[in-house]
Amino acid sequence: MKTKFAVSVLLMLLVVPAEAGSFAEQVSGAARPVIAIAAALPALGGSHHGLAKAARRCDAQLVAMILTSLIKDSVREWRPDRSDRRSFPSGHTSAAFALAGSLAREHPKHKWLYIGLASLVGWSRVELDKHHPYDVAAGAALGYACGRWSSGSEDGILVGKVFRF
């Protein structure tokens, strides 16, 4: 357990840029790699249970990503900074909340910690003028639902239907 924790802290330190601009830029920039590491971390133990847990977390990420992309392509909402029309819903936030939903089901005593950290990702996207607050709220709801749904089903939503875990 201590080894997994040390590896995860080391990987997070390697991922977060040392001289990034604002705190919001650091949070936003580190979100995707940290989420990927946290989703895959249980598989490092090599046990079937750890592999299944990691597969469900990755399954939640995949489903959230697919649904987020489909909605973005359908709605075509302008970002606040007017850089493109892929604002609604927030992909960073849906990914963060998909992991938070999975972790909340696995470790219910710590669910508010996971929700708080995921909320920090959503805040960073609004702070950086990449999303409206309602983009973040929609991404949070979508991601959290995917995380809870995937981690609560025996085979996940998609991945377990193809690869048994």
N, C-alpha and C positions, 0 to 999 in steps of 0.2 A: 504494500500500500504506500509506504514512504517513497519507494522508488518511482511509482507512477506519479505521485504528487511532484517529486523533484523533476522528473522528465517534463511534466506539463508546465511547471513554472519556467523551466529553462527554455522550452519551446516558445512560450508566450513572450519571454524577454527577447528572444531572437526575432520574433515577428514584429514587435512594436518598434517603430523607428525611433532611434535615440534623439534625433533632432527634428522631430515633426513640429509643425506650427502650433496651433492651439490644442487644448485638451480635446475639443470636439473632433478635430482632425485625427488625433491619435486614436480616439475611440472608434471612429468610423473606419479608419484605415486598418485597424487591428481586428475588426469584427469578424470578417469572413475567415481568415486563417485560424483565429482562436476558436471559432465555432466548429470548423472542420476538425481541429485537433481534439476538442472536447467530445465531439460526436464519435470519433474513432478510438478514443482512449481506452474504453473497456476491452477492446479487442487485443490490446498489448499483453494481457495476462495469458492469452492462449486458451482459456477455458471456453467450453461451448456456451455457457451462460453469458460470459463477457462478450463473445462474438455476437450472440443473439441481441444483446442490449445495444451494441454498437450498430448492428444492422437496423434495428428499429429507429434509432436516432437518425441514421443516415436516410432511412426511408421517409421519416418526417421531413427532413430537409429537402429531399427530392420532390415530394408531393407539394410542399409549400412553394418550391421554386417553379414547378410546372404551373400551378394555379396562379401564382403571382404573375408569371409571364403572360399567360392567357388573358388575365384581366388587364394588364398593362397594354397589351396589343388591342384589346377591345375598347377600353375607355379613352386612351390617348390624352391624358390630362397633362397640361403644361407644368413643368417644374417651376417653383417660385423664381429661380434664376433664369428661366426661359431657355435653358440649354437644350432641352429636348421635350418630347411629349410622352415620357415614360415615368410619370410621377406616381400614379395611383395603381396599386398600393406600394408601400415602401418594401423593396426586396431585402435590404439589410435588416429591417425590423421583422419581417416575416421569418427570416432565417434565424434571428436571435430568439424570437418567441417560439419557434418550432423546437429549438433545443430546450428552452425554458419549460415548455409544456411536457416534453419527454422527461426532463430531470425532475420536474415537480411530481410526476406520477411515480417515478422511481424513489424519490427522497422527499416525501411530503412535508417533513419537518422544516425543510429548507426552501420551500417553494417561493417564499417572499424574497429571498436572496436572489434566486434565479430570475424572478419577474423584475426585480429592481435592476439587475445587470442588463437584462434585455431592454428595459425602459431607457437605460442610459444610451444604448445604441440608437433607439428611436429619437431621443432628445438630440443626439449629435447630428442626425440627418436634418432635423428642423433648424438647428443652430447654424448649420452650414448652408442653409438656404437651398437644400436639395429636395425637400418635401414640405408639404403643408401638414399641419397637425392631423387632419383627417386622413392623409395618406398613411401616416404612422399608426393611427388608431386601427385602420383597416388591415394593415400589415400585421399588427399585433394580434388582432382577433383571428385572422387567417392562420398565422403561424402557430399560435397557441392551440387552436383547434386541431391542426395537423399533428402537433407533438403529442397531445393527449390521445388522439385517435390511434395513431400509429403505435405508441408505447402501450396502449391498453388492449390492443388486439394481438392474438397469438402469433400471427404471421405478418404483422405490420399492414400497410395498405397496398404497396406495390411490390417492393423488393422480396418479401417473403412468399409472394405468390409465384415468383420465378425461381428463387433460390431458397431452399428450406433452411430455416435456422432454429 
